Each structure stands twice: as structure tokens, then as C-alpha cells.
Amino acid sequence: MIFTMQEKNYLNNIKIVKMCNNPNWPPIEFAQDDNLNKMNGIAIDVLKEIEQKLNIKFQNVATKNWSESQKYLKEKRCDILPCAIETQSRKKYANFTQPYLSLPLAIFTTKDKPLISSLDEIIDKTWTRKKGSGLISQIQESYPKMKVFETIDNTEALKLVNDGEYYFTIATIPVASHIISKYMLSNLQISGYTDMKFDLSIAVRDDDILLLSILNKTLSDTSNQKLKDILKKWVSSPIKEPITDYIFIGQIFLIFTLIVLILLFFLLRESKLKKEILELNTFLEQRIEDEVIKNQEQQVMMLQQSRLAQIGEMLSMIAHQWRQPLNILSVNASLLELRIQRNKIDNEFFKGKLKIIIANSEHLSSTIDDFRDFFKPNKIEKEITYCEIIKNVLDIIKESIIQKNIILKEDLNCNTVFKAYSNEIKQVILNLIKNSEDILLDKEIKNRYIKIKTYKESDEFILEISDNGGGIDEKIIDKIFDPYFSTKSQKDGTGLGLYMSKIIIENHCGGKLTVSNQKDGAVFQIRLK
């Protein structure tokens, strides 16, 4: 950008530009969380881009509504309106920059109304529009006999049409999409388009020509792609309350269905809309694909973190199991060396010690094989029983549990063969047993035990792991399968173990993992078909 000397001096002397906003025009501009001092929206993001380029600050002057904002600009109590449409009445007290956004105006009716090719077809119908909107004067210039009912805001304008009290309203797609999604106005459709567009500009007080010139140059220097990215951000992500991701996906699907299906119909009648529909389809499909890939990558990362945590625990167990065999090997090797040094070699004694050394060496080798097999990637289902799975897990963990004075109770009543991803199920069982071990040690439970029970019920194979650790607080029991939720903050728990266990059992193995409290403690139940 090339500024004149006057413009450079202006920027050096004024670091704050006061703005008055429309606090109720989401997602164009609005007061976030009803805080009039905290503005957000498309227009605010455009100003943030300008702030970076000019090294100035746009400071909000809080106003109650759009009318008050226009009044403040007229009285020179603020310098700009970030988003305004140029009208004859506003030109009396403001100058307008070049438009930075051009939004087509769609006609919204209820779904039982016929499609509309132009406003001439509904000239005798009453429409709704927010009071003070510049669009009202534009429509009245072309259609002076058309009746309008002025509403408090855009939301009321759309709701009145949705409820059948008035025939239609006119709105931009970003604004309408936000309101339809937020208030679930499922009775509305896009019945047509006007030949008008909203050219959104920055309104500058009429006595500040230098600021107008600077803003125009900055907008010219801002790429169209950057402005499109800002628009896409708000069109594709409606403003939402702190709700679950499932509702967010439903909102996207509702908007996609409402807009795309009706635009597809218009494609058959109006060839000029073909390019817009294709662009919208491509963008939404890419957005959904990106979200799916992102979720898959996040799940893989969480699974890796969970496995690394388990590997650490397994190494600790193996170290514990190796300590005694290694000690035996060392003692017997020392005895043999001592006999050799004294030249007192007894064949029977020598053979006996070698047997002990060989037996303990085989035990160490078996432990390594158990560890290697436990974490070996295996995405092929194989026939197995719960008894085999539990034996493999206990071969690794049993000695460590017994050393901690925890009784292992086994009630295995299911030897039926079924197909499953055995290694993944082993990891889940190991995680559940380790959780029980941790809670028993943390609470210093006396006569502590962990019980493993299996049985068959109808066409389901059921495994239960329970303990006498006192159970899980009812306030958090519904959250323990959430990602990164952990009750082991003092032990640096990752909060991924139970989350990934549920993913493995329910998503990978097609089963069900649940938890409940019983008399002595918590009971985790795995159900496989």
C-alpha cells in the first residue's frame, strides 16, 4: 500500500478508531454473550485484518441497538460503522468505503408455498423485515405498493414467516442460516432470489476524508481469498451454545439440506445459479471430509498415547517379574563359579544348577514373548475364548498384583469360542484391572480383591471386572469415558485409558462397555456378540 504524507501523519497520530456496531446482526456483527463491549462476527474479523495492516486499534463504543449506532456516528461520537449498506439517508452524514462483501438476497417462505422467480409474483403479499433496515427503502423504491411489517430484529422476521403469520421475508444466506439453525425453524425454505445484493461497506463519518481513503486502500490490498475465508468461517460454523458435537453436526446437516436441495431445484430453472451451487456443494463436502479425517487422526493419536501409557506399566511389571529369576540366575552362576575355582566339580550338583539356570532363562524368554505378543498389531479376527484372553493377561500382571496383597478371584464360566480382535480386548482388560489396582492402593482398602467373571447370556459373551474399592462417585460416573477425563491427577493420569477402551470395544469390536456401582465397588462389563 502507498500512503500519502498526510495519510502517514494521520496514522502516526491516531492509534485508536472508535466504532459503533450493530449488536444484533449475527453472524455479520453481534454482541458476544450479550456483552455490548465484546463484538464478534464477519465485519469484526475484517477489521482485525485491517488492524494488523495499519497497526491501529478499533475500539468499540457500546450501543444498545443499530439505530443508536447510526445516531452516534451522525453525532461524531464514533468514527465508523464496521458494516453498513450505502443509502441516501446515510450519505447525509457518512461516506462509504468500497464494498468488502456482496451477499445475494434470498426470498424465504414456508415449504407449502410455491417457488418464486421474481418479486413481481408476490407484490400483493406482506413481507417482514427488521425495523430500520436499508433494504426496506430499496424495496419500496421499486415496489411502493408492497406492504412490509417491521420487526424488532431478523429473528422475529424469520419466525413470523415460519409460523405462517406473514407470507415471506428477504434475508442474506449467512444471517438466515444462523437463525434457522439456532432456533430450528424447520418450516422455512428458499423460494427464490431477488436481483439485489447487500454490498457491505464501512461507513465513515463525513468529516474524516483521510480515514476513508486509508480504509479504501487497505481493503484494496486485502485479497479476495482472505475475505472469502472469513465469510466461509462464519457460514460453515453457525454461532452455537456450549452443546455437544452431535448437535453441531445436526445443524450443519440441516443447513446443508435446506440450502443445497432448494438450490438444486433452481439449477433446473435458473442456469445462472449453477456455479454457486457447485461451489457450495464442493465446500460443504470438503468440510465434512476434513472433519472426518481430523477425527480419525485424533483417535489414532489418542490410541497411541493410551498404548504408550500401558507399555510403561507393562515394563514395570516385567521388571518386577524378572527381579527374582535374575537373582536366581546370579546366585546359581556364582555357586558354579565357586565350585570350579575350588576344583570341586560334582556332576549331579552341576547338572542341577544348570537345570535351574535353564528353567529361569526360559521363564524370562516366555515373559518377553508375552509382552511382544500383547502389543503386536493384529487387525484380523481370530477364534478365541475369554479364558485364553484372561490367562494371557494374568501371565503378565498376576505376580505384580499378588505382591501388592490383592486377591485375584476368578469365576470363569464361559469357554465358548468366538471371533474377536484378541490383542485389543487384552489391552482393555489390562487397563480395567490396573484401574482397580490403583483405586485399591490409593484408598488403602483392607482385604482388597479384584474379581474377574465370565458368562454367556443369550447370544452375548460377557466379562465383568469388579473390585471392593468403594465404587465411583455418582456425580462423575457418566463422565469417566470422556476423553482426557481422569480421577488420577495426582498420579498423572492421561484420561485416555477408559475413553480408548470404550472406542476399542464399541467401535472396533462391535460390543458394549459399561460401568455401574454395586455393593462393594465398581463393576465394568464387556459384552461381545
C-alpha positions in Angstrom: 0.0 0.0 0.0 1.2 3.5 -0.8 0.0 6.2 1.5 0.4 10.0 1.1 2.3 12.0 3.6 -0.9 13.3 5.1 -2.2 9.7 5.5 1.1 8.6 7.1 0.9 11.5 9.6 -2.7 10.6 10.3 -1.8 7.0 11.1 1.1 8.1 13.3 -1.1 10.5 15.3 -4.2 8.4 15.7 -3.9 4.9 17.1 -7.5 4.3 18.1 -10.5 4.4 15.8 -13.9 4.4 17.6 -16.5 2.1 16.1 -20.3 1.7 16.7 -21.7 -1.7 15.9 -25.0 -3.5 15.3 -25.2 -5.6 18.4 -27.9 -7.9 17.0 -27.0 -8.9 13.4 -25.3 -12.3 13.7 -23.2 -13.6 12.1 -22.4 -10.3 10.4 -21.8 -8.5 13.7 -23.2 -9.0 17.1 -22.6 -8.7 20.8 -21.0 -11.9 22.0 -22.8 -13.4 25.0 -25.0 -10.2 25.1 -21.9 -8.2 26.2 -22.2 -4.9 24.4 -18.4 -4.3 24.9 -17.4 -7.6 23.2 -18.3 -7.7 19.5 -17.8 -10.6 17.1 -18.7 -11.6 13.6 -17.7 -11.3 9.9 -17.3 -7.5 10.0 -15.2 -7.7 13.2 -12.9 -10.2 11.6 -12.4 -7.9 8.6 -11.5 -5.1 11.0 -9.0 -7.4 12.7 -7.3 -7.9 9.3 -7.2 -4.1 8.8 -5.8 -3.6 12.4 -2.8 -5.8 11.5 -2.1 -4.0 8.3 -2.3 -0.5 9.8 -1.1 -1.1 13.3 -4.1 0.7 14.8 -6.9 -0.4 17.2 -10.6 -0.3 16.6 -12.3 0.5 19.9 -15.9 -0.4 20.4 -18.4 2.3 21.7 -21.2 0.3 23.2 -24.7 1.0 21.9 -28.0 -0.7 22.6 -29.1 -1.2 19.0 -28.4 -0.3 15.4 -30.4 2.9 15.5 -28.4 4.2 18.3 -25.1 3.2 16.5 -26.2 5.3 13.4 -27.2 8.2 15.7 -23.7 8.1 17.4 -22.0 8.2 14.0 -24.2 11.1 13.0 -23.2 12.9 16.2 -19.5 12.1 15.7 -19.4 10.1 18.9 -17.8 7.3 16.9 -15.7 7.3 13.7 -17.0 4.3 11.7 -19.8 1.7 11.4 -17.9 -1.5 10.5 -20.8 -2.9 8.4 -23.4 -0.7 6.7 -25.2 -0.5 3.4 -25.0 2.7 1.5 -28.4 4.5 1.4 -29.4 8.1 0.5 -30.3 8.9 4.1 -27.0 7.6 5.5 -25.0 9.5 2.9 -26.1 12.7 4.6 -23.8 12.1 7.5 -21.3 9.3 6.3 -19.1 8.3 3.5 -18.8 4.7 2.4 -15.7 2.6 1.5 -15.7 0.2 -1.4 -17.8 -2.9 -0.6 -15.8 -5.7 1.0 -18.6 -8.2 0.9 -21.5 -8.8 -1.5 -24.3 -11.0 -0.3 -27.3 -12.1 -2.5 -30.7 -11.6 -1.0 -32.9 -14.7 -0.9 -36.7 -14.9 -0.5 -37.8 -17.2 2.4 -41.3 -18.6 2.6 -42.8 -21.7 4.3 -42.4 -25.0 2.5 -46.0 -25.2 1.4 -45.6 -22.0 -0.8 -44.8 -22.2 -4.5 -41.3 -21.2 -5.8 -40.8 -17.6 -6.9 -38.9 -16.4 -9.8 -39.2 -12.6 -9.0 -40.8 -10.2 -6.5 -43.5 -9.3 -9.1 -45.2 -12.7 -8.4 -45.8 -11.7 -4.7 -46.3 -8.0 -5.0 -49.6 -8.3 -3.2 -48.2 -10.2 -0.2 -46.9 -8.7 3.1 -43.3 -9.3 4.0 -41.3 -8.9 7.2 -38.1 -7.1 7.8 -36.1 -5.7 10.8 -37.1 -2.1 11.6 -34.5 0.5 10.3 -33.1 -1.8 7.6 -31.9 -0.1 4.5 -33.5 -2.9 2.4 -37.0 -1.6 3.2 -36.4 1.7 1.4 -34.8 -0.2 -1.5 -37.8 -2.4 -1.9 -40.2 0.5 -1.6 -38.5 2.4 -4.4 -39.2 -0.5 -6.8 -42.4 -1.8 -5.2 -44.1 1.1 -3.5 -47.4 -0.8 -3.0 -45.8 -3.8 -1.3 -46.6 -3.9 2.4 -44.0 -4.6 5.0 -44.3 -5.5 8.7 -41.3 -4.1 10.5 -40.0 -6.4 13.3 -37.7 -6.0 16.3 -34.9 -8.0 14.6 -34.1 -10.5 11.9 -35.0 -13.4 14.2 -38.6 -12.2 14.6 -38.8 -11.5 10.9 -38.0 -15.2 10.1 -40.1 -16.6 13.0 -43.2 -14.8 11.8 -42.9 -16.3 8.4 -42.0 -19.7 9.8 -45.3 -19.6 11.9 -47.3 -18.6 8.8 -48.3 -15.1 10.1 -46.7 -13.4 7.0 -46.0 -14.6 3.5 -42.3 -14.0 3.1 -39.1 -12.3 4.2 -35.9 -11.3 2.5 -32.5 -12.1 4.0 -28.9 -13.0 3.3 -28.0 -16.6 3.5 -25.4 -16.2 6.3 -27.9 -14.4 8.6 -30.8 -16.7 7.7 -28.7 -19.9 8.1 -27.6 -18.8 11.5 -31.1 -18.0 12.8 -32.7 -21.1 11.1 -30.0 -23.4 12.7 -30.2 -21.7 16.2 -34.0 -21.7 16.5 -34.7 -24.8 14.4 -37.1 -23.0 12.0 -37.7 -26.2 10.0 -40.7 -24.9 8.2 -38.7 -22.4 6.0 -37.4 -22.8 2.5 -35.6 -20.6 0.0 -38.3 -19.9 -2.6 -36.3 -17.7 -4.8 -33.8 -14.9 -5.1 -34.1 -11.1 -5.7 -32.0 -9.3 -8.2 -30.5 -7.3 -5.4 -27.4 -7.8 -3.3 -26.2 -6.4 0.0 -23.0 -4.6 -0.7 -21.4 -4.3 2.8 -19.1 -1.4 3.3 -17.5 0.5 6.2 -19.4 3.8 6.9 -17.0 6.6 7.9 -18.1 9.9 9.5 -18.4 12.5 6.7 -15.7 14.9 8.1 -12.9 12.3 8.1 -11.8 12.0 4.4 -8.3 10.8 5.3 -9.6 7.8 7.2 -11.9 6.9 4.3 -9.0 7.0 1.9 -6.8 4.9 4.2 -9.6 2.2 4.7 -10.2 2.1 0.9 -6.6 1.5 0.2 -6.3 -1.2 2.9 -9.4 -3.0 1.6 -8.0 -2.9 -1.9 -4.8 -4.5 -0.6 -6.8 -7.3 1.2 -7.1 -10.4 -1.1 -10.4 -11.6 -2.2 -9.4 -15.1 -0.9 -8.9 -13.7 2.6 -12.3 -12.1 2.6 -13.8 -15.4 1.3 -12.1 -17.3 4.1 -13.6 -15.0 6.7 -17.1 -15.5 5.1 -16.7 -19.3 5.0 -15.7 -19.4 8.6 -19.0 -17.9 9.7 -21.3 -19.5 7.1 -19.9 -23.0 7.8 -19.8 -22.7 11.6 -23.0 -21.2 12.9 -22.8 -19.5 16.3 -23.6 -22.2 18.9 -24.2 -22.6 22.6 -21.9 -24.9 24.7 -23.6 -28.1 23.3 -22.4 -31.5 22.1 -20.7 -32.2 18.8 -23.7 -34.3 17.7 -26.0 -31.3 17.7 -23.3 -29.3 15.8 -23.2 -32.0 13.1 -27.0 -31.9 13.0 -27.0 -28.2 12.5 -24.6 -28.5 9.6 -26.8 -31.2 8.1 -29.9 -29.1 8.5 -28.4 -26.1 6.7 -26.9 -28.3 4.0 -30.3 -29.9 3.3 -32.2 -26.7 3.4 -29.9 -24.7 1.1 -28.5 -27.3 -1.2 -31.7 -29.2 -2.1 -33.6 -26.0 -2.9 -30.6 -24.6 -4.9 -30.5 -27.9 -6.9 -34.1 -27.3 -7.9 -33.3 -23.8 -9.0 -30.5 -25.2 -11.1 -33.1 -26.8 -13.3 -34.9 -23.4 -13.8 -32.1 -20.9 -13.5 -28.8 -21.9 -15.2 -27.1 -18.8 -13.8 -27.1 -20.4 -10.3 -25.2 -23.5 -11.4 -21.8 -22.2 -10.5 -22.9 -21.1 -7.0 -24.5 -24.5 -6.2 -21.4 -26.4 -7.4 -19.1 -24.2 -5.2 -21.4 -24.7 -2.2 -21.5 -28.5 -2.7 -17.7 -28.7 -3.1 -17.1 -26.6 0.0 -19.5 -28.5 2.3 -18.3 -31.9 1.1 -14.7 -30.9 1.7 -15.6 -29.5 5.1 -17.2 -32.8 6.1 -14.3 -34.8 4.7 -11.8 -32.7 6.6 -13.7 -33.1 9.8 -13.8 -36.9 9.3 -10.1 -37.1 8.7 -9.4 -34.8 11.7 -11.5 -37.1 14.0 -9.7 -40.2 12.7 -6.3 -38.6 13.2 -7.2 -37.6 16.7 -8.5 -41.1 17.5 -5.2 -42.7 16.3 -3.2 -40.2 18.4 -5.3 -41.0 21.5 -4.9 -44.7 20.9 -1.1 -44.3 20.6 -1.0 -42.3 23.8 -3.0 -44.9 25.6 -0.8 -47.7 24.4 2.4 -45.9 25.4 1.0 -45.5 28.9 0.2 -49.2 29.0 3.7 -50.1 27.7 5.2 -48.2 30.6 3.1 -50.1 33.1 3.9 -53.4 31.3 7.7 -52.7 31.5 7.3 -52.1 35.2 5.5 -55.4 35.6 8.2 -57.3 33.6 10.9 -55.7 35.6 9.2 -56.9 38.7 8.8 -60.5 37.3 12.4 -60.5 36.2 13.9 -59.5 39.5 13.6 -62.9 41.2 14.6 -65.1 38.2 17.7 -62.9 37.5 18.6 -63.2 41.2 18.3 -67.0 41.0 20.5 -67.0 37.8 23.1 -64.8 39.5 23.2 -67.0 42.7 23.5 -70.3 40.8 26.1 -69.0 38.4 28.1 -67.8 41.4 27.9 -71.2 43.1 29.1 -72.9 40.0 32.0 -70.5 39.6 33.0 -71.0 43.2 33.0 -74.9 42.8 35.1 -74.5 39.7 37.6 -72.3 41.4 37.9 -74.8 44.3 38.1 -77.7 41.8 35.2 -79.3 43.5 33.1 -80.2 40.5 30.2 -82.6 41.2 28.3 -83.7 38.1 25.0 -84.1 39.8 25.4 -80.7 41.6 26.5 -79.1 38.3 23.5 -80.6 36.3 21.1 -79.5 39.0 22.2 -75.9 38.9 22.2 -75.9 35.1 18.6 -77.0 35.1 17.7 -74.2 37.4 19.5 -71.7 35.2 17.8 -73.1 32.0 14.3 -73.0 33.7 14.7 -69.4 34.8 16.1 -68.4 31.4 13.0 -70.0 29.7 10.8 -68.1 32.1 12.5 -64.8 31.2 12.1 -65.6 27.5 8.4 -66.5 27.9 7.9 -63.2 29.6 9.4 -61.3 26.7 7.1 -63.4 24.3 4.1 -62.4 26.3 5.0 -58.8 26.2 5.7 -58.9 22.4 2.5 -60.7 21.6 0.4 -58.5 23.8 1.2 -55.3 21.8 1.6 -57.0 18.4 -0.7 -55.2 15.8 -3.4 -57.7 14.9 -6.4 -56.4 12.9 -7.5 -59.9 12.0 -10.3 -61.5 14.0 -9.4 -64.9 15.3 -11.3 -67.6 17.3 -10.6 -67.4 21.0 -12.2 -67.8 24.4 -12.4 -65.4 27.4 -10.4 -68.0 29.4 -7.5 -67.8 26.9 -7.6 -63.9 26.8 -7.7 -63.7 30.6 -4.8 -66.2 31.0 -2.6 -64.2 28.7 -3.3 -61.0 30.6 -2.8 -62.7 34.0 0.5 -64.3 32.9 1.9 -60.7 32.8 0.1 -58.9 35.6 -0.8 -61.6 38.2 2.5 -61.7 40.1 2.6 -57.9 40.4 -1.0 -57.9 41.8 -0.3 -60.6 44.3 2.8 -58.8 45.5 0.6 -55.8 46.4 -1.6 -58.0 48.6 -4.5 -58.0 46.2 -6.5 -61.2 46.0 -7.5 -62.3 42.4 -10.8 -64.0 42.3 -11.6 -65.9 39.0 -15.2 -67.0 38.2 -14.8 -68.2 34.6 -18.0 -69.8 33.2 -17.7 -69.1 29.5 -15.4 -71.3 27.4 -17.4 -70.7 24.2 -15.2 -69.9 21.2 -16.0 -66.6 19.5 -14.3 -64.4 16.9 -12.6 -61.2 18.2 -9.6 -58.9 18.0 -7.9 -60.6 20.9 -5.0 -58.2 21.5 -7.2 -55.2 21.6 -9.5 -56.9 24.1 -6.4 -57.8 26.2 -5.4 -54.2 26.4 -8.9 -53.2 27.6 -8.8 -55.9 30.3 -5.3 -54.9 31.4 -6.5 -51.2 31.6 -9.5 -52.1 33.7 -7.5 -54.4 36.1 -4.9 -51.6 36.5 -7.6 -49.1 37.3 -8.9 -51.4 40.0 -5.4 -51.9 41.4 -4.8 -48.2 41.6 -8.1 -47.4 43.4 -7.5 -50.2 45.9 -4.0 -48.9 46.7 -5.0 -45.3 46.8 -7.8 -45.9 49.2 -5.7 -48.4 51.3 -8.5 -50.9 51.2 -8.1 -53.8 53.6 -8.8 -57.4 52.4 -8.7 -55.9 48.8 -9.6 -58.1 45.9 -10.2 -57.9 42.1 -12.8 -60.3 40.7 -12.9 -61.5 37.0 -16.1 -63.2 36.0 -17.3 -64.5 32.6 -20.6 -66.0 31.5 -22.8 -66.3 28.4 -26.2 -64.6 28.2 -28.4 -65.3 25.1 -26.1 -64.5 22.1 -23.7 -62.3 24.1 -20.4 -63.2 25.8 -20.0 -61.2 29.0 -16.9 -60.4 31.0 -17.1 -58.5 34.3 -14.2 -56.9 36.3 -15.1 -55.7 39.8 -13.3 -54.7 43.0 -14.1 -53.7 46.6 -12.7 -50.1 46.1 -16.0 -48.4 47.1 -17.2 -47.5 43.7 -17.3 -44.4 41.6 -18.8 -41.1 42.7 -22.3 -40.8 41.1 -21.5 -37.2 40.1 -18.8 -38.2 37.7 -19.7 -41.8 36.7 -21.3 -40.5 33.4 -18.1 -38.7 32.5 -15.4 -41.4 33.1 -15.5 -42.5 29.4 -14.9 -38.9 28.2 -11.5 -38.2 26.6 -8.9 -36.6 28.9 -11.2 -37.0 32.0 -9.2 -38.5 34.8 -9.6 -39.0 38.5 -5.9 -39.7 38.8 -4.5 -36.2 38.7 -2.0 -36.9 41.5 -0.7 -39.9 39.5 -0.6 -38.0 36.2 -3.4 -40.0 34.7 -3.8 -39.4 31.0 -7.6 -39.6 30.9 -7.4 -41.7 27.8 -7.5 -45.3 29.2 -11.2 -45.7 29.6 -12.0 -43.5 26.6 -9.9 -45.7 24.3 -11.2 -48.9 26.0 -14.8 -47.8 25.0 -13.6 -47.0 21.4 -12.0 -50.4 21.1 -14.9 -52.4 22.4 -17.7 -50.5 20.8 -16.2 -49.2 17.5 -13.6 -51.8 16.7 -15.2 -55.0 18.2 -18.9 -54.1 17.9 -19.6 -54.7 21.6 -20.6 -52.7 24.6 -18.5 -51.4 27.6 -20.5 -50.1 30.6 -19.9 -49.3 34.3 -22.1 -49.4 37.4 -21.7 -49.4 41.1 -22.6 -52.4 43.2 -22.3 -53.2 46.9 -18.5 -53.2 47.3 -17.3 -51.2 44.4 -17.4 -50.6 40.6 -18.3 -53.2 38.0 -17.1 -52.8 34.4 -18.9 -55.1 32.0 -17.8 -56.0 28.4 -20.5 -57.5 26.2 -19.5 -59.1 22.8 -21.7 -60.7 20.3 
